[in-house]
């Protein structure tokens, strides 16, 4: 009996120290993860909120020192209002409303100091109309409609003197691709990329090349990254944006960029991607360096988790993320990213 009691006490001490060891290990791992987060570089600064209604699924473009944001969905109604953000003075001014009506999930880009907006969804019909905004007159002009099927959730970008729209959803997932020439107000079909059809992808332009990645196809988040060369008209696949163990260098060990409904913007010859949804809302931030074709994680977006935000760059040297939604709650906040600054949650 006495030996049994001693044995049980030893077993109890062994269990106690085992659980104590596990607890200490969890604390150490937690501290290491916190340290890793703290070591990431990049800082977000909150700017003056959009003066108009909070919204998600808006569209944006930039001209000079100004960012332009409009249309979208406020949780109840679709919108046609448009606003100009003065990045130097941190103030908003309302401009002429979008003539295409109340829409969401349209695309926008800039060519030669004029803004272009097209496609989208008005709650009943998908759209293929296309408009040009002239900031010197504060007027919109009806242009030749987008020649593809009516759609929303497409991507749009401009390279040099021409614009591009492709991908999206018209009841089916799409990957057709078209070039717009403002000098002739005409469209031309171009080669599409070899990857999957998709909607809610992100696009950006670096060094005269157009990049498309992320998005969703039949509930699958896409892992590929493609670059379009306007001089050849062809697409080239780049490294995957997810850990697929393709090579011994294991460059992608920490990659986990899969998402839809995110945003991307360009600053100083690098691209940045953040927010979106991959089953849960995201705030991670990734920096893309085109020469190495590698991504590096930066400090997370400091605003609330969200999807369906918009982003724009001012002269490709300042990057902003704004609006979006968490569930049915839309946002009107705007944040500027400083990729080389240390994180400061108090600014």
ZAPATI-302253 format. One record per residue (C-alpha): residue number from 1; x, y, z; residue in one letter. Coordinates in nm, 2 decimals, decimal comma. Example, Ala and Ser with C-alpha at 12.3 -4.5 7.8 and 13.67 -1.06 7.14 Angstrom:
2
<num:1	px:1,23	py:-0,45	pz:0,78	residuo:a>
<num:2	px:1,37	py:-0,11	pz:0,71	residuo:s>
This chain:
347
<num:1	px:0,00	py:0,00	pz:0,00	residuo:x>
<num:2	px:0,28	py:0,24	pz:0,09	residuo:x>
<num:3	px:0,47	py:0,17	pz:-0,23	residuo:x>
<num:4	px:0,15	py:0,23	pz:-0,43	residuo:x>
<num:5	px:0,11	py:0,57	pz:-0,28	residuo:x>
<num:6	px:0,47	py:0,67	pz:-0,35	residuo:x>
<num:7	px:0,44	py:0,55	pz:-0,71	residuo:x>
<num:8	px:0,12	py:0,75	pz:-0,76	residuo:x>
<num:9	px:0,29	py:1,06	pz:-0,62	residuo:x>
<num:10	px:0,58	py:1,01	pz:-0,86	residuo:x>
<num:11	px:0,34	py:0,97	pz:-1,15	residuo:x>
<num:12	px:0,15	py:1,29	pz:-1,05	residuo:x>
<num:13	px:0,48	py:1,48	pz:-1,03	residuo:x>
<num:14	px:0,58	py:1,35	pz:-1,37	residuo:x>
<num:15	px:0,24	py:1,46	pz:-1,52	residuo:x>
<num:16	px:0,27	py:1,80	pz:-1,35	residuo:x>
<num:17	px:0,62	py:1,86	pz:-1,49	residuo:x>
<num:18	px:0,51	py:1,73	pz:-1,83	residuo:x>
<num:19	px:0,22	py:1,98	pz:-1,85	residuo:x>
<num:20	px:0,45	py:2,26	pz:-1,71	residuo:x>
<num:21	px:0,70	py:2,19	pz:-1,99	residuo:x>
<num:22	px:0,43	py:2,20	pz:-2,26	residuo:x>
<num:23	px:0,29	py:2,52	pz:-2,12	residuo:x>
<num:24	px:0,64	py:2,68	pz:-2,12	residuo:x>
<num:25	px:0,70	py:2,57	pz:-2,48	residuo:x>
<num:26	px:0,37	py:2,72	pz:-2,59	residuo:x>
<num:27	px:0,47	py:3,05	pz:-2,42	residuo:x>
<num:28	px:0,80	py:3,04	pz:-2,60	residuo:x>
<num:29	px:0,64	py:2,97	pz:-2,94	residuo:x>
<num:30	px:0,39	py:3,25	pz:-2,88	residuo:x>
<num:31	px:0,67	py:3,49	pz:-2,79	residuo:x>
<num:32	px:0,86	py:3,39	pz:-3,10	residuo:x>
<num:33	px:0,56	py:3,45	pz:-3,32	residuo:x>
<num:34	px:0,51	py:3,79	pz:-3,16	residuo:x>
<num:35	px:0,87	py:3,87	pz:-3,22	residuo:x>
<num:36	px:0,84	py:3,77	pz:-3,58	residuo:x>
<num:37	px:0,54	py:4,00	pz:-3,63	residuo:x>
<num:38	px:0,73	py:4,28	pz:-3,46	residuo:x>
<num:39	px:1,03	py:4,24	pz:-3,69	residuo:x>
<num:40	px:0,83	py:4,30	pz:-4,00	residuo:x>
<num:41	px:0,88	py:4,64	pz:-4,16	residuo:x>
<num:42	px:0,62	py:4,88	pz:-4,28	residuo:x>
<num:43	px:0,38	py:5,13	pz:-4,13	residuo:x>
<num:44	px:0,03	py:5,25	pz:-4,20	residuo:x>
<num:45	px:-0,09	py:5,60	pz:-4,13	residuo:x>
<num:46	px:-0,46	py:5,68	pz:-4,11	residuo:x>
<num:47	px:-0,57	py:5,98	pz:-4,32	residuo:x>
<num:48	px:-0,89	py:6,18	pz:-4,36	residuo:x>
<num:49	px:-1,19	py:5,97	pz:-4,40	residuo:x>
<num:50	px:-1,38	py:5,97	pz:-4,73	residuo:x>
<num:51	px:-1,64	py:6,25	pz:-4,71	residuo:x>
<num:52	px:-1,91	py:6,05	pz:-4,89	residuo:x>
<num:53	px:-2,09	py:5,74	pz:-4,77	residuo:x>
<num:54	px:-1,90	py:5,44	pz:-4,65	residuo:x>
<num:55	px:-1,88	py:5,17	pz:-4,92	residuo:x>
<num:56	px:-1,73	py:4,86	pz:-5,06	residuo:x>
<num:57	px:-1,68	py:4,73	pz:-5,42	residuo:x>
<num:58	px:-1,60	py:5,08	pz:-5,54	residuo:x>
<num:59	px:-1,36	py:5,17	pz:-5,82	residuo:x>
<num:60	px:-1,06	py:5,40	pz:-5,82	residuo:x>
<num:61	px:-0,79	py:5,57	pz:-6,03	residuo:x>
<num:62	px:-0,53	py:5,84	pz:-5,98	residuo:x>
<num:63	px:-0,42	py:6,15	pz:-6,17	residuo:x>
<num:64	px:-0,13	py:6,36	pz:-6,05	residuo:x>
<num:65	px:-0,15	py:6,42	pz:-5,68	residuo:x>
<num:66	px:-0,51	py:6,32	pz:-5,67	residuo:x>
<num:67	px:-0,68	py:5,98	pz:-5,61	residuo:x>
<num:68	px:-1,03	py:5,93	pz:-5,73	residuo:x>
<num:69	px:-1,29	py:5,69	pz:-5,57	residuo:x>
<num:70	px:-1,65	py:5,63	pz:-5,66	residuo:x>
<num:71	px:-1,94	py:5,40	pz:-5,72	residuo:x>
<num:72	px:-1,98	py:5,09	pz:-5,50	residuo:x>
<num:73	px:-2,23	py:4,96	pz:-5,25	residuo:x>
<num:74	px:-2,31	py:5,11	pz:-4,91	residuo:x>
<num:75	px:-2,47	py:4,80	pz:-4,76	residuo:x>
<num:76	px:-2,82	py:4,90	pz:-4,89	residuo:x>
<num:77	px:-2,78	py:5,09	pz:-5,21	residuo:x>
<num:78	px:-2,54	py:5,10	pz:-5,50	residuo:x>
<num:79	px:-2,38	py:5,44	pz:-5,56	residuo:x>
<num:80	px:-2,28	py:5,66	pz:-5,85	residuo:x>
<num:81	px:-2,11	py:5,95	pz:-5,66	residuo:x>
<num:82	px:-1,74	py:6,02	pz:-5,71	residuo:x>
<num:83	px:-1,48	py:6,18	pz:-5,49	residuo:x>
<num:84	px:-1,13	py:6,33	pz:-5,54	residuo:x>
<num:85	px:-0,87	py:6,29	pz:-5,27	residuo:x>
<num:86	px:-0,59	py:6,56	pz:-5,25	residuo:x>
<num:87	px:-0,29	py:6,37	pz:-5,12	residuo:x>
<num:88	px:-0,09	py:6,68	pz:-5,04	residuo:x>
<num:89	px:-0,36	py:6,85	pz:-4,83	residuo:x>
<num:90	px:-0,54	py:6,54	pz:-4,70	residuo:x>
<num:91	px:-0,89	py:6,66	pz:-4,81	residuo:x>
<num:92	px:-1,18	py:6,53	pz:-5,02	residuo:x>
<num:93	px:-1,38	py:6,71	pz:-5,29	residuo:x>
<num:94	px:-1,69	py:6,57	pz:-5,46	residuo:x>
<num:95	px:-1,68	py:6,56	pz:-5,84	residuo:x>
<num:96	px:-1,93	py:6,49	pz:-6,11	residuo:x>
<num:97	px:-2,12	py:6,16	pz:-6,06	residuo:x>
<num:98	px:-2,04	py:5,86	pz:-6,27	residuo:x>
<num:99	px:-2,28	py:5,86	pz:-6,57	residuo:x>
<num:100	px:-2,30	py:5,48	pz:-6,59	residuo:x>
<num:101	px:-2,54	py:5,48	pz:-6,29	residuo:x>
<num:102	px:-2,53	py:5,31	pz:-5,96	residuo:x>
<num:103	px:-2,28	py:5,02	pz:-6,00	residuo:x>
<num:104	px:-2,04	py:4,81	pz:-5,80	residuo:x>
<num:105	px:-1,73	py:4,60	pz:-5,90	residuo:x>
<num:106	px:-1,64	py:4,82	pz:-6,20	residuo:x>
<num:107	px:-1,28	py:4,88	pz:-6,30	residuo:x>
<num:108	px:-1,08	py:5,20	pz:-6,34	residuo:x>
<num:109	px:-0,74	py:5,31	pz:-6,47	residuo:x>
<num:110	px:-0,56	py:5,62	pz:-6,60	residuo:x>
<num:111	px:-0,43	py:5,71	pz:-6,94	residuo:x>
<num:112	px:-0,27	py:6,05	pz:-7,02	residuo:x>
<num:113	px:-0,42	py:6,23	pz:-6,72	residuo:x>
<num:114	px:-0,77	py:6,11	pz:-6,78	residuo:x>
<num:115	px:-0,96	py:5,85	pz:-6,58	residuo:x>
<num:116	px:-1,15	py:5,56	pz:-6,73	residuo:x>
<num:117	px:-1,42	py:5,35	pz:-6,57	residuo:x>
<num:118	px:-1,62	py:5,06	pz:-6,71	residuo:x>
<num:119	px:-1,81	py:4,73	pz:-6,66	residuo:x>
<num:120	px:-1,97	py:4,65	pz:-6,32	residuo:x>
<num:121	px:-2,31	py:4,54	pz:-6,18	residuo:x>
<num:122	px:-2,61	py:4,75	pz:-6,10	residuo:x>
<num:123	px:-2,80	py:4,50	pz:-5,89	residuo:x>
<num:124	px:-3,00	py:4,37	pz:-6,19	residuo:x>
<num:125	px:-2,77	py:4,39	pz:-6,50	residuo:x>
<num:126	px:-2,41	py:4,33	pz:-6,56	residuo:x>
<num:127	px:-2,25	py:4,62	pz:-6,75	residuo:x>
<num:128	px:-2,01	py:4,68	pz:-7,04	residuo:x>
<num:129	px:-2,04	py:5,06	pz:-7,07	residuo:x>
<num:130	px:-1,72	py:5,27	pz:-7,06	residuo:x>
<num:131	px:-1,66	py:5,63	pz:-6,97	residuo:x>
<num:132	px:-1,37	py:5,88	pz:-6,97	residuo:x>
<num:133	px:-1,33	py:6,15	pz:-6,69	residuo:x>
<num:134	px:-1,15	py:6,48	pz:-6,77	residuo:x>
<num:135	px:-1,04	py:6,65	pz:-6,45	residuo:x>
<num:136	px:-0,98	py:6,98	pz:-6,62	residuo:x>
<num:137	px:-1,35	py:7,01	pz:-6,71	residuo:x>
<num:138	px:-1,50	py:6,78	pz:-6,44	residuo:x>
<num:139	px:-1,69	py:6,60	pz:-6,71	residuo:x>
<num:140	px:-1,75	py:6,24	pz:-6,81	residuo:x>
<num:141	px:-1,77	py:6,13	pz:-7,17	residuo:x>
<num:142	px:-1,94	py:5,82	pz:-7,30	residuo:x>
<num:143	px:-1,68	py:5,61	pz:-7,49	residuo:x>
<num:144	px:-1,70	py:5,30	pz:-7,70	residuo:x>
<num:145	px:-1,84	py:5,02	pz:-7,48	residuo:x>
<num:146	px:-1,62	py:4,74	pz:-7,37	residuo:x>
<num:147	px:-1,66	py:4,47	pz:-7,65	residuo:x>
<num:148	px:-1,66	py:4,16	pz:-7,42	residuo:x>
<num:149	px:-1,96	py:4,03	pz:-7,25	residuo:x>
<num:150	px:-2,13	py:4,24	pz:-6,97	residuo:x>
<num:151	px:-1,94	py:4,16	pz:-6,65	residuo:x>
<num:152	px:-1,82	py:4,25	pz:-6,31	residuo:x>
<num:153	px:-1,52	py:4,15	pz:-6,09	residuo:x>
<num:154	px:-1,29	py:4,21	pz:-6,39	residuo:x>
<num:155	px:-0,94	py:4,37	pz:-6,37	residuo:x>
<num:156	px:-0,83	py:4,68	pz:-6,55	residuo:x>
<num:157	px:-0,49	py:4,86	pz:-6,59	residuo:x>
<num:158	px:-0,31	py:5,09	pz:-6,83	residuo:x>
<num:159	px:0,04	py:5,06	pz:-6,98	residuo:x>
<num:160	px:0,16	py:5,37	pz:-7,16	residuo:x>
<num:161	px:-0,11	py:5,51	pz:-7,39	residuo:x>
<num:162	px:-0,34	py:5,21	pz:-7,38	residuo:x>
<num:163	px:-0,57	py:5,05	pz:-7,13	residuo:x>
<num:164	px:-0,67	py:4,68	pz:-7,07	residuo:x>
<num:165	px:-0,97	py:4,50	pz:-6,93	residuo:x>
<num:166	px:-1,02	py:4,13	pz:-6,89	residuo:x>
<num:167	px:-1,13	py:3,84	pz:-6,68	residuo:x>
<num:168	px:-1,43	py:3,87	pz:-6,44	residuo:x>
<num:169	px:-1,77	py:3,71	pz:-6,43	residuo:x>
<num:170	px:-2,08	py:3,72	pz:-6,66	residuo:x>
<num:171	px:-2,26	py:3,42	pz:-6,51	residuo:x>
<num:172	px:-1,95	py:3,22	pz:-6,61	residuo:x>
<num:173	px:-1,58	py:3,28	pz:-6,51	residuo:x>
<num:174	px:-1,39	py:3,46	pz:-6,78	residuo:x>
<num:175	px:-1,03	py:3,52	pz:-6,90	residuo:x>
<num:176	px:-1,07	py:3,71	pz:-7,23	residuo:x>
<num:177	px:-0,86	py:4,02	pz:-7,26	residuo:x>
<num:178	px:-0,90	py:4,34	pz:-7,45	residuo:x>
<num:179	px:-0,69	py:4,65	pz:-7,53	residuo:x>
<num:180	px:-0,83	py:5,00	pz:-7,55	residuo:x>
<num:181	px:-0,68	py:5,28	pz:-7,76	residuo:x>
<num:182	px:-0,81	py:5,62	pz:-7,65	residuo:x>
<num:183	px:-0,67	py:5,79	pz:-7,97	residuo:x>
<num:184	px:-0,92	py:5,60	pz:-8,18	residuo:x>
<num:185	px:-1,17	py:5,51	pz:-7,91	residuo:x>
<num:186	px:-1,15	py:5,15	pz:-8,01	residuo:x>
<num:187	px:-1,10	py:4,81	pz:-7,86	residuo:x>
<num:188	px:-0,90	py:4,51	pz:-7,98	residuo:x>
<num:189	px:-0,90	py:4,15	pz:-7,86	residuo:x>
<num:190	px:-0,56	py:4,03	pz:-7,73	residuo:x>
<num:191	px:-0,41	py:3,70	pz:-7,64	residuo:x>
<num:192	px:-0,52	py:3,58	pz:-7,30	residuo:x>
<num:193	px:-0,30	py:3,41	pz:-7,04	residuo:x>
<num:194	px:-0,26	py:3,04	pz:-7,01	residuo:x>
<num:195	px:-0,39	py:3,02	pz:-6,65	residuo:x>
<num:196	px:-0,73	py:2,98	pz:-6,51	residuo:x>
<num:197	px:-1,04	py:3,20	pz:-6,56	residuo:x>
<num:198	px:-1,11	py:3,42	pz:-6,26	residuo:x>
<num:199	px:-1,29	py:3,70	pz:-6,09	residuo:x>
<num:200	px:-1,19	py:3,93	pz:-5,81	residuo:x>
<num:201	px:-0,82	py:3,91	pz:-5,90	residuo:x>
<num:202	px:-0,57	py:4,19	pz:-5,85	residuo:x>
<num:203	px:-0,37	py:4,36	pz:-6,12	residuo:x>
<num:204	px:-0,07	py:4,60	pz:-6,12	residuo:x>
<num:205	px:0,18	py:4,75	pz:-6,36	residuo:x>
<num:206	px:0,56	py:4,75	pz:-6,31	residuo:x>
<num:207	px:0,82	py:4,86	pz:-6,56	residuo:x>
<num:208	px:0,58	py:4,87	pz:-6,85	residuo:x>
<num:209	px:0,45	py:4,51	pz:-6,78	residuo:x>
<num:210	px:0,10	py:4,41	pz:-6,65	residuo:x>
<num:211	px:0,07	py:4,16	pz:-6,37	residuo:x>
<num:212	px:-0,24	py:3,96	pz:-6,27	residuo:x>
<num:213	px:-0,27	py:3,72	pz:-5,98	residuo:x>
<num:214	px:-0,51	py:3,59	pz:-5,71	residuo:x>
<num:215	px:-0,88	py:3,56	pz:-5,75	residuo:x>
<num:216	px:-1,12	py:3,28	pz:-5,74	residuo:x>
<num:217	px:-1,25	py:3,02	pz:-5,99	residuo:x>
<num:218	px:-1,54	py:2,79	pz:-5,89	residuo:x>
<num:219	px:-1,46	py:2,84	pz:-5,52	residuo:x>
<num:220	px:-1,09	py:2,77	pz:-5,57	residuo:x>
<num:221	px:-0,83	py:3,04	pz:-5,48	residuo:x>
<num:222	px:-0,58	py:3,07	pz:-5,75	residuo:x>
<num:223	px:-0,20	py:3,02	pz:-5,70	residuo:x>
<num:224	px:-0,06	py:3,16	pz:-6,02	residuo:x>
<num:225	px:0,10	py:3,49	pz:-6,12	residuo:x>
<num:226	px:0,11	py:3,60	pz:-6,48	residuo:x>
<num:227	px:0,28	py:3,90	pz:-6,66	residuo:x>
<num:228	px:0,17	py:4,06	pz:-6,98	residuo:x>
<num:229	px:0,42	py:4,21	pz:-7,22	residuo:x>
<num:230	px:0,24	py:4,47	pz:-7,45	residuo:x>
<num:231	px:0,53	py:4,47	pz:-7,70	residuo:x>
<num:232	px:0,48	py:4,10	pz:-7,78	residuo:x>
<num:233	px:0,12	py:4,06	pz:-7,68	residuo:x>
<num:234	px:0,20	py:3,75	pz:-7,48	residuo:x>
<num:235	px:0,17	py:3,64	pz:-7,12	residuo:x>
<num:236	px:0,44	py:3,46	pz:-6,92	residuo:x>
<num:237	px:0,38	py:3,27	pz:-6,60	residuo:x>
<num:238	px:0,59	py:3,37	pz:-6,30	residuo:x>
<num:239	px:0,66	py:3,18	pz:-5,97	residuo:x>
<num:240	px:0,36	py:3,06	pz:-5,78	residuo:x>
<num:241	px:0,23	py:3,28	pz:-5,49	residuo:x>
<num:242	px:0,18	py:2,98	pz:-5,26	residuo:x>
<num:243	px:0,41	py:2,72	pz:-5,11	residuo:x>
<num:244	px:0,42	py:2,45	pz:-5,38	residuo:x>
<num:245	px:0,77	py:2,31	pz:-5,31	residuo:x>
<num:246	px:0,88	py:2,37	pz:-5,67	residuo:x>
<num:247	px:1,26	py:2,39	pz:-5,60	residuo:x>
<num:248	px:1,53	py:2,32	pz:-5,35	residuo:x>
<num:249	px:1,57	py:2,69	pz:-5,26	residuo:x>
<num:250	px:1,24	py:2,67	pz:-5,09	residuo:x>
<num:251	px:1,18	py:3,04	pz:-5,16	residuo:x>
<num:252	px:0,81	py:2,99	pz:-5,11	residuo:x>
<num:253	px:0,82	py:2,83	pz:-4,77	residuo:x>
<num:254	px:0,63	py:3,12	pz:-4,60	residuo:x>
<num:255	px:0,41	py:3,21	pz:-4,90	residuo:x>
<num:256	px:0,04	py:3,21	pz:-4,83	residuo:x>
<num:257	px:-0,10	py:3,48	pz:-5,05	residuo:x>
<num:258	px:-0,42	py:3,31	pz:-5,18	residuo:x>
<num:259	px:-0,72	py:3,54	pz:-5,18	residuo:x>
<num:260	px:-1,00	py:3,71	pz:-5,37	residuo:x>
<num:261	px:-1,14	py:4,06	pz:-5,34	residuo:x>
<num:262	px:-0,80	py:4,20	pz:-5,24	residuo:x>
<num:263	px:-0,61	py:4,51	pz:-5,36	residuo:x>
<num:264	px:-0,27	py:4,59	pz:-5,51	residuo:x>
<num:265	px:-0,08	py:4,91	pz:-5,57	residuo:x>
<num:266	px:0,27	py:5,01	pz:-5,69	residuo:x>
<num:267	px:0,54	py:5,22	pz:-5,51	residuo:x>
<num:268	px:0,89	py:5,28	pz:-5,63	residuo:x>
<num:269	px:0,92	py:4,98	pz:-5,87	residuo:x>
<num:270	px:0,76	py:4,74	pz:-5,63	residuo:x>
<num:271	px:0,40	py:4,61	pz:-5,59	residuo:x>
<num:272	px:0,21	py:4,56	pz:-5,27	residuo:x>
<num:273	px:-0,09	py:4,34	pz:-5,21	residuo:x>
<num:274	px:-0,32	py:4,33	pz:-4,90	residuo:x>
<num:275	px:-0,67	py:4,27	pz:-4,76	residuo:x>
<num:276	px:-0,92	py:4,03	pz:-4,92	residuo:x>
<num:277	px:-1,08	py:3,70	pz:-4,83	residuo:x>
<num:278	px:-0,95	py:3,34	pz:-4,83	residuo:x>
<num:279	px:-1,22	py:3,19	pz:-4,61	residuo:x>
<num:280	px:-1,15	py:3,46	pz:-4,35	residuo:x>
<num:281	px:-1,07	py:3,83	pz:-4,39	residuo:x>
<num:282	px:-0,71	py:3,92	pz:-4,43	residuo:x>
<num:283	px:-0,47	py:4,21	pz:-4,33	residuo:x>
<num:284	px:-0,14	py:4,06	pz:-4,44	residuo:x>
<num:285	px:0,08	py:4,27	pz:-4,67	residuo:x>
<num:286	px:0,32	py:4,14	pz:-4,94	residuo:x>
<num:287	px:0,58	py:4,32	pz:-5,14	residuo:x>
<num:288	px:0,67	py:4,20	pz:-5,49	residuo:x>
<num:289	px:1,01	py:4,26	pz:-5,64	residuo:x>
<num:290	px:0,99	py:4,20	pz:-6,02	residuo:x>
<num:291	px:1,36	py:4,13	pz:-6,10	residuo:x>
<num:292	px:1,39	py:3,85	pz:-5,85	residuo:x>
<num:293	px:1,02	py:3,75	pz:-5,89	residuo:x>
<num:294	px:1,00	py:3,71	pz:-5,51	residuo:x>
<num:295	px:0,75	py:3,83	pz:-5,25	residuo:x>
<num:296	px:0,84	py:3,95	pz:-4,90	residuo:x>
<num:297	px:0,60	py:3,99	pz:-4,61	residuo:x>
<num:298	px:0,56	py:4,33	pz:-4,45	residuo:x>
<num:299	px:0,38	py:4,46	pz:-4,14	residuo:x>
<num:300	px:0,01	py:4,40	pz:-4,16	residuo:x>
<num:301	px:-0,26	py:4,65	pz:-4,27	residuo:x>
<num:302	px:-0,35	py:4,84	pz:-3,96	residuo:x>
<num:303	px:-0,71	py:4,91	pz:-4,04	residuo:x>
<num:304	px:-0,99	py:4,66	pz:-3,97	residuo:x>
<num:305	px:-1,00	py:4,33	pz:-4,16	residuo:x>
<num:306	px:-1,18	py:4,37	pz:-4,48	residuo:x>
<num:307	px:-1,25	py:4,27	pz:-4,84	residuo:x>
<num:308	px:-1,37	py:4,47	pz:-5,14	residuo:x>
<num:309	px:-1,15	py:4,77	pz:-5,07	residuo:x>
<num:310	px:-0,98	py:4,98	pz:-5,33	residuo:x>
<num:311	px:-0,63	py:5,12	pz:-5,37	residuo:x>
<num:312	px:-0,44	py:5,38	pz:-5,57	residuo:x>
<num:313	px:-0,09	py:5,51	pz:-5,60	residuo:x>
<num:314	px:0,01	py:5,88	pz:-5,63	residuo:x>
<num:315	px:0,29	py:5,92	pz:-5,88	residuo:x>
<num:316	px:0,39	py:5,56	pz:-5,80	residuo:x>
<num:317	px:0,56	py:5,69	pz:-5,48	residuo:x>
<num:318	px:0,27	py:5,69	pz:-5,23	residuo:x>
<num:319	px:0,02	py:5,40	pz:-5,18	residuo:x>
<num:320	px:-0,32	py:5,42	pz:-5,03	residuo:x>
<num:321	px:-0,59	py:5,16	pz:-4,93	residuo:x>
<num:322	px:-0,94	py:5,26	pz:-4,85	residuo:x>
<num:323	px:-1,31	py:5,16	pz:-4,81	residuo:x>
<num:324	px:-1,41	py:4,79	pz:-4,82	residuo:x>
<num:325	px:-1,63	py:4,59	pz:-4,59	residuo:x>
<num:326	px:-1,64	py:4,34	pz:-4,30	residuo:x>
<num:327	px:-1,96	py:4,14	pz:-4,35	residuo:x>
<num:328	px:-2,23	py:4,39	pz:-4,42	residuo:x>
<num:329	px:-2,04	py:4,68	pz:-4,26	residuo:x>
<num:330	px:-1,89	py:4,92	pz:-4,51	residuo:x>
<num:331	px:-1,59	py:5,14	pz:-4,44	residuo:x>
<num:332	px:-1,49	py:5,50	pz:-4,53	residuo:x>
<num:333	px:-1,14	py:5,51	pz:-4,38	residuo:x>
<num:334	px:-0,82	py:5,56	pz:-4,59	residuo:x>
<num:335	px:-0,47	py:5,45	pz:-4,50	residuo:x>
<num:336	px:-0,13	py:5,54	pz:-4,64	residuo:x>
<num:337	px:0,15	py:5,28	pz:-4,64	residuo:x>
<num:338	px:0,51	py:5,35	pz:-4,57	residuo:x>
<num:339	px:0,69	py:5,03	pz:-4,67	residuo:x>
<num:340	px:1,03	py:5,11	pz:-4,52	residuo:x>
<num:341	px:0,92	py:5,26	pz:-4,19	residuo:x>
<num:342	px:0,91	py:5,07	pz:-3,86	residuo:x>
<num:343	px:0,56	py:4,98	pz:-3,74	residuo:x>
<num:344	px:0,40	py:5,24	pz:-3,52	residuo:x>
<num:345	px:0,05	py:5,16	pz:-3,40	residuo:x>
<num:346	px:0,02	py:5,50	pz:-3,23	residuo:x>
<num:347	px:0,05	py:5,73	pz:-3,54	residuo:x>
